[in-house]
Amino acid sequence: MPQRSVLAQIAEGGQTRWVRLEVTRIAQDGNIRRRVLDTTDRPDAGRWENLLGQAPDVPPPYRAAPGDTVYQISVGERTVMVTEGGLTGALRQLVVAGLAEGAGCSL
């Protein structure tokens, strides 16, 4: 049986259930953008579980350097940090969708 990503393991419960995704983008200029999305009563909850399931088993190494854009991705109580350069494939799709569709929240 293939290993599930850490984010997918947190989100899965054997059936569709509530999942809270929070994505924070900290840009090179210090601008912070945070979006929160939960799957409660969403007709596309399966899509979000699919995106989480496609995330890598292990997040890329976090090697931030001065001037890097950094992303903080949280599902439940688990958080991973990724730089712009490490944001690829399914993880990038998850972040882009979360930033586009999530609700803004105050910092």
N, C-alpha and C positions, 0 to 999 in steps of 0.2 A: 504494500500500500504506500503510495507516495506521501512524503512528509508535507504537511500543510504549513503555510506561512504562519509566522507568529501572529500577525494581524488577523488572519483567517481563523486561527485556533481560538482567539479571544472572541471573535464574532460568532462562531458556530455554536450551536447548542443542540444539534440534531434536527432542528426545525427552524423555520423563520422566526426570529425574535428581534427584540429591540436592539439596535446597534447605534452607538453615538460615535460619530467621526468628527474630529476637530483637526483642521489644518491651519497652521500659522506660517505665514511667509514673512521673513525678515529680510528686506532688500538691502542692497549695498549702501543706499543712502540713509538707512535706519528706519525707513517706512515699514510699518507693521500692518499686515492684513490678516485677519483671523475670520474663519468661517466655521460654522458648526452645523452638522446635519445629523438628524436621527431618523431611523427607518420606521418609527412608529406610524402606523396607518398610511404609509406611503405605498402607492400601487406598484412602485418600482423597487421594492425592498430586495427582491431577488437579484436585480442588477447590481446593487451595492454589495451584496454578499458575494456575487461573482467577481466584482472588482477586488474585493478583499482577498478572495481565494486565489487570485492570480498574482498577488504581491509576492515578492521573493521570499524564500524560506528564511534567509538571513539578510537583514538590511545591509546596504553597502557600508564600508568603513566610513566613519565620520571623521573627515580631515578638513575642517574649516580653516581657511586662511583669511587674513585681513582682506576685506572687500568682497568676500563670497556672499551670495544670497543663500540663506539657510531656511530649511523647512522643518517644522516640528509637526509630526503626524501622530495623533493620539486616537486610539480605539479603546474604549473603556478606560482602564487605569494604565494601560501600556502606552509608552511614548517612544518614538524613534526620531532621531535627528538625521537629516540628510542635506548635503550641500547641493547646489544647482547641478554640478557635474555628476553627482551620484544618482540623480533623479532620472531614471530611464525606464523604458518598457511599461509594465503594468503599474509600477509604483508612480510613474509620471502620470499615467491615465487617471489613477485614483486621486492624486493631488489636484490635477487640472479640473476634474469633475467636482471634487469637494469645494474648491475655491469658486467655481462657477455656479454651483447649485445650492451651496450651504447658505445659511442665514448669517448675516453679520452679527457680531457681538462686541460689546465694549471690552476694552483691555483693562 
